[in-house]
Amino acid sequence: MIDLLNLVTILLMAAVTYFTRVGGYVLLRNRTLSARATAVMEAAPGCVLISVIAPAFVADRPADLLGLAVTVLCATRLSMLPTVLLGIASTGAARYLLG
């Protein structure tokens, strides 16, 4: 049974995340971005992903380091979504197998 406070917190976090993502499209819908601004906007998701996985660089758990290595290898060959999915799956499998 989920606590009401936890449920409200999850819903508010989902709403803030959604409006943050939609807000960019609404604010920039009638503007023409320069090539440089377009490049920055395209690089932003990768930067966010790096900030999420950066603590794994200093992890002392072999499973996390193995998952990080798989993710980096996938990032050199695949697009963002398969890289994220394979990174999560490989880290989960490594944690299950290595502890």
N, C-alpha and C positions, 0 to 999 in steps of 0.2 A: 504494500500500500504506500503510495507516494504522499508525502507531506504537502499540504496546500501551499506553504511558503516555497518549497522547492519547485512545485509546479508553476507558480507565478513567476519565480525567478527564471526558470527555463523559458517560459513564454516571452517574458520581457527581453531576455537575451536574444531569442530568435527574432523578435520584432526589431530590435536595434540593429542586428546583423542584416536583416532584410532591407530595412530603410537605408542603412549605410550603402548597401550595394545599389539599390535603386536610385538613391540620391545622386550618385555620380552620373547616371544616365540622364536623369531629369535636368540636372544643372548644365550638362554639356550637350544636350540634344540639338540645339540650334547654333552651335559653334563649330567652326572648322579648326581643327587642331593642326598645329605645325607638325612636321615630321619628327622633331625632337620630342614634343609633348606626347605624340602617339607612341613613340618608342618607350617613354617613361611609363605610360599607362599600360603598355604591354608587359613591361618588366616587373610591375608592381606585384602580381601574384607570386612570381618566383621569389621575390624578396621576402614576402610574408612567409612563404614556405621555408626559406632558409632560416628565418628568425625562429621558426617553430622547431626545426631540427638541429639548430646550432648547439643547444646544450648537449646533444648526443656526442658531439666531438670531444667533449671532456669526460664522457661517461667511463666508468671503470667496469662496466658489465660487457662481457664479450658479445652477448646477444644483441645489444644495442649497436655496438660497433659493426657487427656483421650486417645488421639491417641498414645501417648507414652506408656501408660499402655497396650493398645491393642497390640502394636508392641512387647513389651517385653514379653507379654504372648504368642504371636504367635512364637517368637524366641525360646521359650523353647520347642515348640511342632513341629514346621514345619521347612522346609528348607529355604534357603535364599530368593528365588523368591516369594513364597507365603507370606512370612513374610513382604517383602517390599510392595507387592501389597495390602495386608490387612492393613498394617500400613498407606499407602497413602489413601486408601479408607475410613478407619475409621476416620482419621484426617479430611479429606474433609467433611465427613458426620457430624462429630461433629462441625466443623466450620460453616456448613450450619445451623445446628439445634440450636447451642448455640451462634453463632455470633462471 
